[in-house]
Amino acid sequence: MTEIPVNDIPTYTVKDFKSDQTVRWCPGCGDYAILSSTQKAMTKLGRRKEDIVFISGIGCSSRFPYYMDTYGIHSIHGRAPTLASGLKIANPDLTVFVITGDGDGLSIGGNHVLHACRRNIDINIMLFNNRIYGLTKGQYSPTTPEGHKTKTSPMGSIDHPVNPLAFALAAGATFVARGLDRDTRGLDGLLVEAAAHKGVSFLEILQNCIIFYDGAWDFVAERDRRDDNALFLKHGEPMVFGKDHDRGIRLNGFNLEVIYFKDGYSEADCLVHDETNFTLAQMLAQMEHPQFPVPMGVLYRVQRPPYEERLMEQIEQAKANAPHKDLNDLYFADYTWEVTESATAPVRVSDDETMSALDEEYVDALDRSLEGAAEEDEIHDSLKTDPLKHLLEHGRALVTVPPTATLAETVQRMQDENIGAILVVDDSARPIGILTETDILRKVATRVQDLSAQVVADYMTRNPDTLPSDAPIAHALRLMSLHHYRHIPVVDDKGVAIGMISFRSVVNYIEKWFDSE
C-alpha cells in the first residue's frame, strides 16, 4: 500500500463522515450505535475519505453505505465479500469494509465470507449479529439459538446455530474479534485495530433488533450485568472478569473453567491471553453463556501476507518476464505476422468448407500428392461425387468383434490387423459400438489390470455415427472434421456393417487414383 504523507491527510471530525441521507432504522435499533462508533473510528485511521469504501449486501445493516460520507456499494444478497475482494485487487490502496448481517453473511453469503477469510485478502468484515432476520420480518437466522420461537419456527428452532467466531477461525481469518453495539468506546477501538491489520479482519458485533428479537444480548449489553457476563480480552493480561474482578478463566487439563478468587484462587491462576495462540482462540470462541462469560475483544491476530500483495507480486513478475511491458507496447511492436496458407492446409471439401483436426501425417501425404498437379480440381470434384463404396473396394476387409469379446482378445486383434479401431457388432452385424486407440488410452490404460477379465462392451464408444455406402467421400471428410473422428463405419441399406473408412483410406484412394491416371 502506498503511504500518504501525514501532512496531506485532512483532520477529520465525526461530522465529516456523516452523509446527507436520513438514517432510517427502527427507533432503538443497535445499528445506530454501530454507525456512530464507525464514524468516530474513521477519524482515527489516517486515511482520506476518498480512500475508504463500505460495501454491503442485503439486510437492515446493508443500508450502512448510504449513511457514511465515503465511497460505498450496496450490492446483492451475500455477495459483498466478492465485490470487496475484486475492488481490493483492482485498487490495493483502498481501505475496504464489508457490512453484513448474520443472515446475509452466514447463510447465502457463507461461502463468500469463507473464501475471503481463507484468502486473507485485506478487507474488514463487520458482521452484525442480531440472531434474527430483521428486514424480512423475523424469520430465524443461522445464529438463532435452539428453541427460540420465530415466525418460521413457531415451536422453537431445531437448527444448531452457527458460531461466527469459530467459523471465521476455521476459515483461516488472521484477525478475529467481537464487539458490542452499546459498547461504543470498545467498538470504536476494535474498528481501528481491524483496519490497521494487514489481511482479512472479521469482527462480530452483537447487535440488538428491538422489533423481532429484543433483548437477545441483554446479559452482556446492560451495564449492570455486563461485567459479570463478559470477559474483556487484553493481550498479555490474565483473563479476569466480574464487577469486583473476583473471577477468572483457567485451563484445567484440556478444558477451560471459571474460577472464583473467594475459593483461594488469584490472578496468578488465570490464563494469560495470547492473541497469537490459535488453539486458545478456538477454545475462547466456544465459550458460551451462561456457563462462561462471553469473550469480547480480539481473540486472534497473526500476520500473514495478504492475498492482493502476493497477487501483485506475481503480476509484476509476469510483467518482468514478458516480452512486452503492457498492451500498448504489444500493439505497437516493431514486427508483424503474415498469415499464409500452411504446408499442412486442410483438405478442401467444397468452396466454402474446409477440413481440420485430421491426422497431420496424412494431410502432408495428401498435399504432396496434389502439389503442382493439374488434376487438383478434378480430385476435389471427385471427392464430392465419388461414393464411399469406392474406398471399400480398395480398402482392407472389415474387422469386427461381438460386445462379449474380452479386452485382451480385442486389443490383440487390433495389433494383429494393425488397425486403430475395431467395430463392435450385434448378432445381426449391425454396429453397436467402436473401440478406438483413444478409448484404450482414456479408459483402459493404467486402469484395467486384467484385460482378459473385462469385456469390450464396457469400454467401447456406443452407437457410433455411420454412413451409407453411397454417401460421397466429402461427406465422410466433413463428419471427421466436425467431430474429430478418425474412423467411420459404413453400412448397407439395411444398416449392416460392410466396412470402415478412415482419412488414411482417402489418401490411399487418391494416390491410387493418380497411379491409374
Stockholm file with secondary structure:
# STOCKHOLM 1.0

chainA/1-517         MTEIPVNDIPTYTVKDFKSDQTVRWCPGCGDYAILSSTQKAMTKLGRRKEDIVFISGIGCSSRFPYYMDTYGIHSIHGRAPTLASGLKIANPDLTVFVITGDGDGLSIGGNHVLHACRRNIDINIMLFNNRIYGLTKGQYSPTTPEGHKTKTSPMGSIDHPVNPLAFALAAGATFVARGLDRDTRGLDGLLVEAAAHKGVSFLEILQNCIIFYDGAWDFVAERDRRDDNALFLKHGEPMVFGKDHDRGIRLNGFNLEVIYFKDGYSEADCLVHDETNFTLAQMLAQMEHPQFPVPMGVLYRVQRPPYEERLMEQIEQAKANAPHKDLNDLYFADYTWEVTESATAPVRVSDDETMSALDEEYVDALDRSLEGAAEEDEIHDSLKTDPLKHLLEHGRALVTVPPTATLAETVQRMQDENIGAILVVDDSARPIGILTETDILRKVATRVQDLSAQVVADYMTRNPDTLPSDAPIAHALRLMSLHHYRHIPVVDDKGVAIGMISFRSVVNYIEKWFDSE
#=GR chainA/1-517 SS CCCCCGGGSCCCCGGGGBCSSCCCSCTTCTHHHHHHHHHHHHTTSCCCGGGEEEEECSSGGGGHHHHBSSEEEECCTTCHHHHHHHHHHHCTTSEEEEEEEHHIIIIITHHHHHHHHHHTCSCEEEEEECSSCTTTTSCCCTTCCTTCCBTTBTTCCCSCCCCHHHHHHHHTCSEEEEEETTCHHHHHHHHHHHHHSSSCEEEEEECCBTTTBTTTTHHHHSHHHHHHHEEECCTTSBCEESTTSCEEEEEETTEEEEEEGGGTCCGGGSCBCCTTCHHHHHHHHTCCTTTSCEEEEEEEECCCCCHHHHHHHHHHHHHHHSSSSSHHHHHTCSCCCCCCCCTTCCCEEETTEECCSCCHHHHHHHHHHHTTCTTHHHHHHHHHHSBTHHHHHHSCCCCEECTTSBHHHHHHHHHHHTCSEEEEECTTSCEEEEEEHHHIIIIITTTCSCGGGSBGGGTSEESCCCEETTSBHHHHHHHHHHHTCSEEEEECTTSCEEEEEEHHHHHHHHHHHHHHC
#=GC SS_cons         CCCCCGGGSCCCCGGGGBCSSCCCSCTTCTHHHHHHHHHHHHTTSCCCGGGEEEEECSSGGGGHHHHBSSEEEECCTTCHHHHHHHHHHHCTTSEEEEEEEHHIIIIITHHHHHHHHHHTCSCEEEEEECSSCTTTTSCCCTTCCTTCCBTTBTTCCCSCCCCHHHHHHHHTCSEEEEEETTCHHHHHHHHHHHHHSSSCEEEEEECCBTTTBTTTTHHHHSHHHHHHHEEECCTTSBCEESTTSCEEEEEETTEEEEEEGGGTCCGGGSCBCCTTCHHHHHHHHTCCTTTSCEEEEEEEECCCCCHHHHHHHHHHHHHHHSSSSSHHHHHTCSCCCCCCCCTTCCCEEETTEECCSCCHHHHHHHHHHHTTCTTHHHHHHHHHHSBTHHHHHHSCCCCEECTTSBHHHHHHHHHHHTCSEEEEECTTSCEEEEEEHHHIIIIITTTCSCGGGSBGGGTSEESCCCEETTSBHHHHHHHHHHHTCSEEEEECTTSCEEEEEEHHHHHHHHHHHHHHC
//
